[in-house]
Amino acid sequence: MQATEYEQMLDKISSSEVFDLTGKVALITGASRGIGEAVAHLFAVFGAEVIVSSRRQESVQAVAEAINDKGGKAKAIACHIGDTEAVSQMMASIKQKFGALDILVNNAAANPYFGHILDTDEGALKKTIEVNIQGYFQMSQLAGQLMRETGGGCIINTASINGVKAGPMQGIYSITKAAVISMTESFAKECAPHNIRVNAVLPGLTETKFASALTQNEAILNSILPMIPMHRVAQPAEIAPAFLYLASDAASYVTGVSLPVDGGILT
């Protein structure tokens, strides 16, 4: 890096411009609530034009309207990422309407079964793999192809600490999240020459509807809290800044990383 470039970068960091997403188009799946919704709001605050997506149009439309009402820019597109045809149609629509996709956040996920791994039924197995592995792969592939055409971008996958340390009674979910971590590394390695960075965020236990089977069960929650050094459950707004960091120029030399945001549980 030339001295002038180095000085410009320092100036950018000191003025917080390094986190500016103005002019960027960002697609966030699973954005109707929880972590995805928090990420969508945060990206919009920092200037991104946000595409919020989830299975139900009315749910993501409400999020998009809330962002727009606050002065941000957001559009809603319903899509079930486990449906390959629907994903292809959404990505084609984004290419047509926006011409580019700068940021993809793979956040939609399925966890339909909570119980002993030996009793996992075939339907739960297929649904979890369909969304958490197949869906993430197809989204990353199609987004990456568009990013390659337009000069680069970044992909951020929502994995989980369960992908590192399997959660009890969450066998197939943990397996798929381990696959997401491996997928992140594979895409990062092969896409780096195309100026595409690929990283993952590993949330710990977070207060969301998705995790309510754990957070709303007092016995389960009391068994988990002693394992968390910070001894509390995270809020979605505490997870979202990790996505902002990885999407921004602050992480311009970061790819292939799985970043835990877990209150210290993996330490």
DONUKOL-848176 format. One record per residue (C-alpha): residue number from 0; residue in one letter; x, y, z. Coordinates in nm, 4 decimals. Last residue first. Example, Ala and Ser with C-alpha at 12.3 -4.5 7.8 and 13.67 -1.06 7.14 Angstrom:
2
<seq->1&type->s&xx->1.3670&yy->-0.1060&zz->0.7140> .
<seq->0&type->a&xx->1.2300&yy->-0.4500&zz->0.7800> .
//
This chain:
267
<seq->266&type->t&xx->-1.3805&yy->-1.9753&zz->2.4946> .
<seq->265&type->l&xx->-1.6748&yy->-2.0963&zz->2.2876> .
<seq->264&type->i&xx->-1.9341&yy->-1.9564&zz->2.5307> .
<seq->263&type->g&xx->-1.7735&yy->-1.6119&zz->2.5403> .
<seq->262&type->g&xx->-2.0853&yy->-1.3972&zz->2.5104> .
<seq->261&type->d&xx->-2.1526&yy->-1.5575&zz->2.1748> .
<seq->260&type->v&xx->-2.0614&yy->-1.3409&zz->1.8806> .
<seq->259&type->p&xx->-1.8321&yy->-1.5913&zz->1.7103> .
<seq->258&type->l&xx->-1.6687&yy->-1.4784&zz->1.3839> .
<seq->257&type->s&xx->-1.6084&yy->-1.7468&zz->1.1219> .
<seq->256&type->v&xx->-1.3444&yy->-1.6075&zz->0.8862> .
<seq->255&type->g&xx->-1.2874&yy->-1.7071&zz->0.5224> .
<seq->254&type->t&xx->-1.2236&yy->-1.3489&zz->0.4184> .
<seq->253&type->v&xx->-1.0922&yy->-1.0371&zz->0.5905> .
<seq->252&type->y&xx->-0.8702&yy->-0.7889&zz->0.4064> .
<seq->251&type->s&xx->-1.1442&yy->-0.5297&zz->0.3392> .
<seq->250&type->a&xx->-1.2970&yy->-0.5884&zz->0.6831> .
<seq->249&type->a&xx->-1.3190&yy->-0.2207&zz->0.7832> .
<seq->248&type->d&xx->-1.4316&yy->-0.1636&zz->0.4250> .
<seq->247&type->s&xx->-1.7739&yy->-0.2834&zz->0.5325> .
<seq->246&type->a&xx->-1.9757&yy->-0.6049&zz->0.5064> .
<seq->245&type->l&xx->-1.7751&yy->-0.7873&zz->0.7744> .
<seq->244&type->y&xx->-1.8062&yy->-0.4971&zz->1.0188> .
<seq->243&type->l&xx->-2.1765&yy->-0.4506&zz->0.9497> .
<seq->242&type->f&xx->-2.2372&yy->-0.8228&zz->1.0034> .
<seq->241&type->a&xx->-2.0632&yy->-0.8103&zz->1.3404> .
<seq->240&type->p&xx->-2.2739&yy->-0.5038&zz->1.4224> .
<seq->239&type->a&xx->-2.5956&yy->-0.7154&zz->1.3901> .
<seq->238&type->i&xx->-2.5307&yy->-0.9519&zz->1.6819> .
<seq->237&type->e&xx->-2.5933&yy->-0.7030&zz->1.9634> .
<seq->236&type->a&xx->-2.9086&yy->-0.5721&zz->1.7929> .
<seq->235&type->p&xx->-3.0430&yy->-0.9288&zz->1.7937> .
<seq->234&type->q&xx->-3.0318&yy->-0.9370&zz->2.1773> .
<seq->233&type->a&xx->-2.7925&yy->-1.1764&zz->2.3472> .
<seq->232&type->v&xx->-2.8850&yy->-1.4122&zz->2.6332> .
<seq->231&type->r&xx->-2.7085&yy->-1.3738&zz->2.9656> .
<seq->230&type->h&xx->-2.4306&yy->-1.5130&zz->3.1812> .
<seq->229&type->m&xx->-2.1449&yy->-1.3161&zz->3.0210> .
<seq->228&type->p&xx->-1.9303&yy->-1.6296&zz->3.0642> .
<seq->227&type->i&xx->-2.2015&yy->-1.8425&zz->2.8988> .
<seq->226&type->m&xx->-2.1949&yy->-2.2011&zz->3.0290> .
<seq->225&type->p&xx->-2.3859&yy->-2.1044&zz->3.3455> .
<seq->224&type->l&xx->-2.6648&yy->-1.9666&zz->3.1205> .
<seq->223&type->i&xx->-2.7331&yy->-2.2963&zz->2.9435> .
<seq->222&type->s&xx->-2.8864&yy->-2.5071&zz->3.2231> .
<seq->221&type->n&xx->-3.1004&yy->-2.2171&zz->3.3426> .
<seq->220&type->l&xx->-3.2279&yy->-2.1671&zz->2.9881> .
<seq->219&type->i&xx->-3.3273&yy->-2.5319&zz->2.9582> .
<seq->218&type->a&xx->-3.5207&yy->-2.5273&zz->3.2846> .
<seq->217&type->e&xx->-3.6813&yy->-2.1899&zz->3.2130> .
<seq->216&type->n&xx->-3.7991&yy->-2.2806&zz->2.8649> .
<seq->215&type->q&xx->-3.8595&yy->-1.9526&zz->2.6850> .
<seq->214&type->t&xx->-3.4960&yy->-1.9057&zz->2.5783> .
<seq->213&type->l&xx->-3.4469&yy->-2.2575&zz->2.4449> .
<seq->212&type->a&xx->-3.7626&yy->-2.3261&zz->2.2436> .
<seq->211&type->s&xx->-3.7640&yy->-1.9505&zz->2.1768> .
<seq->210&type->a&xx->-3.4534&yy->-1.9706&zz->1.9605> .
<seq->209&type->f&xx->-3.6268&yy->-1.8935&zz->1.6294> .
<seq->208&type->k&xx->-3.8571&yy->-1.6447&zz->1.8017> .
<seq->207&type->t&xx->-3.5441&yy->-1.4511&zz->1.8927> .
<seq->206&type->e&xx->-3.3506&yy->-1.3718&zz->2.2098> .
<seq->205&type->t&xx->-3.0037&yy->-1.4911&zz->2.1092> .
<seq->204&type->l&xx->-2.7971&yy->-1.7884&zz->2.2225> .
<seq->203&type->g&xx->-2.4624&yy->-1.7589&zz->2.0468> .
<seq->202&type->p&xx->-2.4268&yy->-1.6146&zz->1.7019> .
<seq->201&type->l&xx->-2.1590&yy->-1.7460&zz->1.4648> .
<seq->200&type->v&xx->-2.1044&yy->-1.4892&zz->1.1892> .
<seq->199&type->a&xx->-1.9614&yy->-1.6135&zz->0.8620> .
<seq->198&type->n&xx->-1.7298&yy->-1.4771&zz->0.5947> .
<seq->197&type->v&xx->-1.6996&yy->-1.4601&zz->0.2168> .
<seq->196&type->r&xx->-1.5086&yy->-1.1845&zz->0.0365> .
<seq->195&type->i&xx->-1.5530&yy->-1.1483&zz->-0.3381> .
<seq->194&type->n&xx->-1.2763&yy->-0.9666&zz->-0.5233> .
<seq->193&type->h&xx->-1.2840&yy->-1.2234&zz->-0.8064> .
<seq->192&type->p&xx->-0.9531&yy->-1.3774&zz->-0.6952> .
<seq->191&type->a&xx->-1.1098&yy->-1.4234&zz->-0.3483> .
<seq->190&type->c&xx->-1.3928&yy->-1.6419&zz->-0.4842> .
<seq->189&type->e&xx->-1.2229&yy->-1.9816&zz->-0.4577> .
<seq->188&type->k&xx->-1.0899&yy->-1.9511&zz->-0.1032> .
<seq->187&type->a&xx->-1.3866&yy->-1.7640&zz->0.0368> .
<seq->186&type->f&xx->-1.6385&yy->-2.0034&zz->-0.1230> .
<seq->185&type->s&xx->-1.4673&yy->-2.3028&zz->0.0381> .
<seq->184&type->e&xx->-1.4245&yy->-2.1340&zz->0.3764> .
<seq->183&type->t&xx->-1.7882&yy->-2.0267&zz->0.3935> .
<seq->182&type->m&xx->-1.9041&yy->-2.3719&zz->0.2855> .
<seq->181&type->s&xx->-1.7063&yy->-2.5265&zz->0.5723> .
<seq->180&type->i&xx->-1.8767&yy->-2.2923&zz->0.8189> .
<seq->179&type->v&xx->-2.2143&yy->-2.3607&zz->0.6568> .
<seq->178&type->a&xx->-2.1512&yy->-2.7364&zz->0.6864> .
<seq->177&type->a&xx->-2.0988&yy->-2.6957&zz->1.0611> .
<seq->176&type->k&xx->-2.4335&yy->-2.5155&zz->1.0618> .
<seq->175&type->t&xx->-2.5928&yy->-2.8117&zz->0.8851> .
<seq->174&type->i&xx->-2.4609&yy->-3.0559&zz->1.1448> .
<seq->173&type->s&xx->-2.5775&yy->-2.8373&zz->1.4326> .
<seq->172&type->y&xx->-2.9304&yy->-2.8244&zz->1.2881> .
<seq->171&type->i&xx->-2.9251&yy->-3.2019&zz->1.2372> .
<seq->170&type->g&xx->-2.8309&yy->-3.2625&zz->1.6007> .
<seq->169&type->q&xx->-3.0215&yy->-2.9995&zz->1.7976> .
<seq->168&type->m&xx->-3.1137&yy->-3.2100&zz->2.1026> .
<seq->167&type->p&xx->-2.7847&yy->-3.1035&zz->2.2623> .
<seq->166&type->g&xx->-2.6039&yy->-2.8313&zz->2.0686> .
<seq->165&type->a&xx->-2.3027&yy->-2.9351&zz->1.8656> .
<seq->164&type->k&xx->-1.9867&yy->-2.7341&zz->1.9355> .
<seq->163&type->v&xx->-1.8410&yy->-2.5640&zz->1.6294> .
<seq->162&type->g&xx->-2.1499&yy->-2.5516&zz->1.4063> .
<seq->161&type->n&xx->-2.3583&yy->-2.5061&zz->1.7189> .
<seq->160&type->i&xx->-2.1783&yy->-2.1718&zz->1.7622> .
<seq->159&type->s&xx->-2.3955&yy->-2.0747&zz->1.4697> .
<seq->158&type->a&xx->-2.3794&yy->-1.9966&zz->1.0971> .
<seq->157&type->t&xx->-2.5219&yy->-1.6775&zz->0.9530> .
<seq->156&type->n&xx->-2.3397&yy->-1.6458&zz->0.6247> .
<seq->155&type->i&xx->-2.1905&yy->-1.3222&zz->0.4968> .
<seq->154&type->i&xx->-2.1204&yy->-1.2744&zz->0.1271> .
<seq->153&type->c&xx->-1.9185&yy->-0.9841&zz->-0.0055> .
<seq->152&type->g&xx->-1.8802&yy->-0.7981&zz->-0.3306> .
<seq->151&type->g&xx->-1.6817&yy->-0.8045&zz->-0.6508> .
<seq->150&type->g&xx->-1.6334&yy->-0.6409&zz->-0.9896> .
<seq->149&type->t&xx->-1.9768&yy->-0.6491&zz->-1.1539> .
<seq->148&type->e&xx->-1.9686&yy->-0.9858&zz->-1.3327> .
<seq->147&type->r&xx->-1.8042&yy->-1.1641&zz->-1.0382> .
<seq->146&type->m&xx->-2.0674&yy->-1.0158&zz->-0.8076> .
<seq->145&type->l&xx->-2.3426&yy->-1.1609&zz->-1.0271> .
<seq->144&type->q&xx->-2.1818&yy->-1.5050&zz->-1.0205> .
<seq->143&type->g&xx->-2.1270&yy->-1.4756&zz->-0.6461> .
<seq->142&type->a&xx->-2.4935&yy->-1.3952&zz->-0.5888> .
<seq->141&type->l&xx->-2.5919&yy->-1.7047&zz->-0.7864> .
<seq->140&type->q&xx->-2.3464&yy->-1.9307&zz->-0.6043> .
<seq->139&type->s&xx->-2.4042&yy->-1.7860&zz->-0.2597> .
<seq->138&type->m&xx->-2.7824&yy->-1.8175&zz->-0.2910> .
<seq->137&type->q&xx->-2.7496&yy->-2.1700&zz->-0.4258> .
<seq->136&type->f&xx->-2.5162&yy->-2.2777&zz->-0.1461> .
<seq->135&type->y&xx->-2.7161&yy->-2.1150&zz->0.1311> .
<seq->134&type->g&xx->-3.0372&yy->-2.2763&zz->0.0088> .
<seq->133&type->q&xx->-2.8832&yy->-2.6216&zz->-0.0319> .
<seq->132&type->i&xx->-2.7207&yy->-2.6117&zz->0.3109> .
<seq->131&type->n&xx->-2.9505&yy->-2.4457&zz->0.5657> .
<seq->130&type->v&xx->-3.2744&yy->-2.4524&zz->0.3663> .
<seq->129&type->e&xx->-3.2864&yy->-2.7952&zz->0.2034> .
<seq->128&type->i&xx->-3.0721&yy->-2.9561&zz->0.4754> .
<seq->127&type->t&xx->-3.3155&yy->-2.8500&zz->0.7471> .
<seq->126&type->k&xx->-3.6213&yy->-2.9441&zz->0.5406> .
<seq->125&type->k&xx->-3.4832&yy->-3.2857&zz->0.4457> .
<seq->124&type->l&xx->-3.3938&yy->-3.3862&zz->0.8011> .
<seq->123&type->a&xx->-3.7187&yy->-3.2541&zz->0.9449> .
<seq->122&type->g&xx->-3.9159&yy->-3.4590&zz->0.6920> .
<seq->121&type->e&xx->-3.7047&yy->-3.7693&zz->0.7467> .
<seq->120&type->d&xx->-3.7696&yy->-3.7821&zz->1.1190> .
<seq->119&type->t&xx->-3.4996&yy->-3.7237&zz->1.3794> .
<seq->118&type->d&xx->-3.5431&yy->-3.9869&zz->1.6523> .
<seq->117&type->l&xx->-3.1785&yy->-4.0887&zz->1.6781> .
<seq->116&type->i&xx->-3.0798&yy->-3.7206&zz->1.7064> .
<seq->115&type->h&xx->-3.2798&yy->-3.6798&zz->2.0269> .
<seq->114&type->g&xx->-3.5100&yy->-3.3806&zz->2.0225> .
<seq->113&type->f&xx->-3.5761&yy->-3.0363&zz->1.8792> .
<seq->112&type->y&xx->-3.6829&yy->-3.0523&zz->1.5155> .
<seq->111&type->p&xx->-3.7905&yy->-2.7797&zz->1.2748> .
<seq->110&type->n&xx->-3.4653&yy->-2.5839&zz->1.2715> .
<seq->109&type->a&xx->-3.4685&yy->-2.3926&zz->0.9438> .
<seq->108&type->a&xx->-3.2613&yy->-2.0923&zz->0.8457> .
<seq->107&type->a&xx->-3.2742&yy->-1.7583&zz->0.6667> .
<seq->106&type->n&xx->-2.9584&yy->-1.5560&zz->0.7313> .
<seq->105&type->n&xx->-2.7549&yy->-1.5645&zz->0.4124> .
<seq->104&type->v&xx->-2.6439&yy->-1.2013&zz->0.4003> .
<seq->103&type->l&xx->-2.5519&yy->-1.0998&zz->0.0479> .
<seq->102&type->i&xx->-2.3717&yy->-0.7728&zz->-0.0185> .
<seq->101&type->d&xx->-2.2840&yy->-0.5887&zz->-0.3398> .
<seq->100&type->l&xx->-2.5614&yy->-0.7071&zz->-0.5699> .
<seq->99&type->a&xx->-2.5664&yy->-0.5483&zz->-0.9126> .
<seq->98&type->g&xx->-2.7916&yy->-0.4298&zz->-1.1937> .
<seq->97&type->f&xx->-3.0576&yy->-0.3195&zz->-0.9459> .
<seq->96&type->k&xx->-3.3887&yy->-0.4125&zz->-1.1084> .
<seq->95&type->q&xx->-3.2755&yy->-0.6748&zz->-1.3615> .
<seq->94&type->k&xx->-3.0089&yy->-0.8341&zz->-1.1443> .
<seq->93&type->i&xx->-3.2429&yy->-0.8359&zz->-0.8460> .
<seq->92&type->s&xx->-3.5171&yy->-0.9998&zz->-1.0540> .
<seq->91&type->a&xx->-3.2783&yy->-1.2698&zz->-1.1765> .
<seq->90&type->m&xx->-3.1747&yy->-1.3336&zz->-0.8147> .
<seq->89&type->m&xx->-3.5378&yy->-1.3654&zz->-0.7080> .
<seq->88&type->q&xx->-3.6265&yy->-1.5986&zz->-0.9950> .
<seq->87&type->s&xx->-3.3332&yy->-1.8293&zz->-0.9235> .
<seq->86&type->v&xx->-3.4237&yy->-1.8411&zz->-0.5531> .
<seq->85&type->a&xx->-3.7875&yy->-1.9236&zz->-0.6338> .
<seq->84&type->e&xx->-3.6790&yy->-2.2045&zz->-0.8657> .
<seq->83&type->t&xx->-3.4485&yy->-2.3557&zz->-0.6034> .
<seq->82&type->d&xx->-3.7116&yy->-2.3536&zz->-0.3282> .
<seq->81&type->g&xx->-3.5290&yy->-2.3871&zz->0.0051> .
<seq->80&type->i&xx->-3.4608&yy->-2.0149&zz->-0.0089> .
<seq->79&type->h&xx->-3.8318&yy->-1.9390&zz->0.0247> .
<seq->78&type->c&xx->-3.8642&yy->-1.5934&zz->-0.1283> .
<seq->77&type->a&xx->-4.0621&yy->-1.2763&zz->-0.0643> .
<seq->76&type->i&xx->-3.9024&yy->-0.9571&zz->-0.1927> .
<seq->75&type->a&xx->-3.9243&yy->-0.6374&zz->0.0107> .
<seq->74&type->k&xx->-3.7539&yy->-0.3118&zz->-0.0778> .
<seq->73&type->a&xx->-3.5574&yy->-0.0803&zz->0.1476> .
<seq->72&type->k&xx->-3.3987&yy->0.2636&zz->0.1478> .
<seq->71&type->g&xx->-3.3637&yy->0.4449&zz->0.4768> .
<seq->70&type->g&xx->-3.5361&yy->0.7596&zz->0.5981> .
<seq->69&type->k&xx->-3.6945&yy->0.6149&zz->0.9122> .
<seq->68&type->d&xx->-4.0232&yy->0.5469&zz->0.7305> .
<seq->67&type->n&xx->-3.8246&yy->0.3570&zz->0.4664> .
<seq->66&type->i&xx->-3.6870&yy->0.1184&zz->0.7283> .
<seq->65&type->a&xx->-4.0309&yy->0.0588&zz->0.8810> .
<seq->64&type->e&xx->-4.1776&yy->0.0076&zz->0.5334> .
<seq->63&type->a&xx->-3.9141&yy->-0.2532&zz->0.4512> .
<seq->62&type->v&xx->-3.9818&yy->-0.4394&zz->0.7767> .
<seq->61&type->a&xx->-4.3584&yy->-0.4424&zz->0.7124> .
<seq->60&type->q&xx->-4.3026&yy->-0.5596&zz->0.3553> .
<seq->59&type->v&xx->-4.0862&yy->-0.8411&zz->0.4900> .
<seq->58&type->s&xx->-4.3773&yy->-0.9817&zz->0.6886> .
<seq->57&type->e&xx->-4.6448&yy->-0.9184&zz->0.4259> .
<seq->56&type->q&xx->-4.4374&yy->-1.0901&zz->0.1574> .
<seq->55&type->r&xx->-4.4015&yy->-1.4144&zz->0.3503> .
<seq->54&type->r&xx->-4.1028&yy->-1.6465&zz->0.2978> .
<seq->53&type->s&xx->-3.8299&yy->-1.3997&zz->0.3834> .
<seq->52&type->s&xx->-3.6451&yy->-1.1205&zz->0.2092> .
<seq->51&type->v&xx->-3.5345&yy->-0.7665&zz->0.2839> .
<seq->50&type->i&xx->-3.3555&yy->-0.5872&zz->0.0020> .
<seq->49&type->v&xx->-3.1573&yy->-0.3023&zz->0.1531> .
<seq->48&type->e&xx->-3.0143&yy->0.0030&zz->-0.0184> .
<seq->47&type->a&xx->-2.7140&yy->0.0585&zz->0.2047> .
<seq->46&type->g&xx->-2.6498&yy->0.3916&zz->0.3774> .
<seq->45&type->f&xx->-2.5211&yy->0.3103&zz->0.7244> .
<seq->44&type->v&xx->-2.8678&yy->0.3331&zz->0.8774> .
<seq->43&type->a&xx->-2.9892&yy->0.0932&zz->0.6071> .
<seq->42&type->f&xx->-2.7267&yy->-0.1636&zz->0.7057> .
<seq->41&type->l&xx->-2.8402&yy->-0.1366&zz->1.0673> .
<seq->40&type->h&xx->-3.2095&yy->-0.1840&zz->0.9866> .
<seq->39&type->a&xx->-3.1408&yy->-0.4869&zz->0.7665> .
<seq->38&type->v&xx->-2.9068&yy->-0.6404&zz->1.0252> .
<seq->37&type->a&xx->-3.1701&yy->-0.6076&zz->1.2990> .
<seq->36&type->e&xx->-3.4335&yy->-0.7674&zz->1.0747> .
<seq->35&type->g&xx->-3.2028&yy->-1.0581&zz->0.9967> .
<seq->34&type->i&xx->-3.1148&yy->-1.1080&zz->1.3644> .
<seq->33&type->g&xx->-3.4746&yy->-1.1379&zz->1.4758> .
<seq->32&type->r&xx->-3.7605&yy->-1.0676&zz->1.2373> .
<seq->31&type->s&xx->-3.8711&yy->-1.0544&zz->0.8741> .
<seq->30&type->a&xx->-3.5134&yy->-1.0579&zz->0.7478> .
<seq->29&type->g&xx->-3.4652&yy->-1.4298&zz->0.6889> .
<seq->28&type->t&xx->-3.2655&yy->-1.3341&zz->0.3845> .
<seq->27&type->i&xx->-3.0702&yy->-1.0079&zz->0.3652> .
<seq->26&type->l&xx->-2.9849&yy->-0.8628&zz->0.0245> .
<seq->25&type->a&xx->-2.7584&yy->-0.5577&zz->0.0210> .
<seq->24&type->v&xx->-2.7136&yy->-0.3021&zz->-0.2583> .
<seq->23&type->k&xx->-2.4294&yy->-0.0626&zz->-0.1837> .
<seq->22&type->g&xx->-2.4404&yy->0.3051&zz->-0.2754> .
<seq->21&type->t&xx->-2.3772&yy->0.4187&zz->0.0805> .
<seq->20&type->l&xx->-2.2376&yy->0.1347&zz->0.2908> .
<seq->19&type->d&xx->-2.0237&yy->0.3529&zz->0.5202> .
<seq->18&type->f&xx->-1.8359&yy->0.1505&zz->0.7836> .
<seq->17&type->v&xx->-1.4915&yy->0.2832&zz->0.6858> .
<seq->16&type->e&xx->-1.6402&yy->0.6294&zz->0.6911> .
<seq->15&type->s&xx->-1.6056&yy->0.6152&zz->1.0703> .
<seq->14&type->s&xx->-1.3971&yy->0.9367&zz->1.0615> .
<seq->13&type->s&xx->-1.0895&yy->0.7731&zz->1.2159> .
<seq->12&type->i&xx->-1.1197&yy->0.4743&zz->0.9849> .
<seq->11&type->k&xx->-1.1417&yy->0.6829&zz->0.6694> .
<seq->10&type->d&xx->-0.8507&yy->0.9022&zz->0.7740> .
<seq->9&type->l&xx->-0.6423&yy->0.5924&zz->0.8430> .
<seq->8&type->m&xx->-0.7364&yy->0.4519&zz->0.5010> .
<seq->7&type->q&xx->-0.6431&yy->0.7776&zz->0.3294> .
<seq->6&type->e&xx->-0.3067&yy->0.7793&zz->0.5067> .
<seq->5&type->y&xx->-0.2370&yy->0.4242&zz->0.3913> .
<seq->4&type->e&xx->-0.3374&yy->0.5114&zz->0.0360> .
<seq->3&type->t&xx->-0.1029&yy->0.8128&zz->0.0444> .
<seq->2&type->a&xx->0.1825&yy->0.5983&zz->0.1761> .
<seq->1&type->q&xx->0.1337&yy->0.3410&zz->-0.1009> .
<seq->0&type->m&xx->0.0000&yy->0.0000&zz->0.0000> .
//
